Amino acid sequence: MSRARGRGAVRVGRGRLTHVDRGGRVRMVDVGDKPVTAREAVARGAITMTAAARRAIRTGAVAKGDPLQAARLAGIMAAKRTAEIVPLCHPLPLTHVAIDLRARRDGYEIVARVRTSAQTGVEMEALTAVAAAALTVYDMLKAVDRTMVIGEIRLMEKRGGRSGTYRRTAQGT
């Protein structure tokens, strides 16, 4: 690991660890000089479950209520509070959060789309939204299925800011 010049970030490989100063201490990145731009991020994840759990959702037999609606709300709320959950994230004025839960053969795919006009991106907000939505589904169905698995949480795309557009390819890069 070599030290980067200029802004004081530690350099690793081709990238920079912008949240680490020259002394190796974590820090919140100063985005004060960056322009406000429109930004958007899409994250995706999944929760797998038994046929009994899927049936309970479809038939409205979950005692706590509709887990899909609760998961949408949890995802929106989590995106709005990401800076309180992830220590080095900046609080952002979100302009849009959408959570979509799509039935799969083995459970549900969860997609979060988050937008803002700010000095830094909303990737963490989208990822946090997916995680919170999946955890809410788990919480509401754990009496039916404790074998559920939450996974595959990843950034699918992001737009805006200095680094431009990123889209995950089929190979995952």
Sequence and secondary structure as in RCSB ss.txt:
>XXXX:A:sequence
MSRARGRGAVRVGRGRLTHVDRGGRVRMVDVGDKPVTAREAVARGAITMTAAARRAIRTGAVAKGDPLQAARLAG
IMAAKRTAEIVPLCHPLPLTHVAIDLRARRDGYEIVARVRTSAQTGVEMEALTAVAAAALTVYDMLKAVDRTMVI
GEIRLMEKRGGRSGTYRRTAQGT
>XXXX:A:secstr
 EE SSS  EEETTEEETTB TTS B     TTS  EEEEEEEEEEEE  HHHHHHHHTT  TT  HHHHHHHHH
HHHHHTHHHHSTT     EEEEEEEEEEETTEEEEEEEEEEEESS  HHHHHHHHHHHHHHHHHHHTTT TT EE
EEEEEEEEE STT  EE  TT  
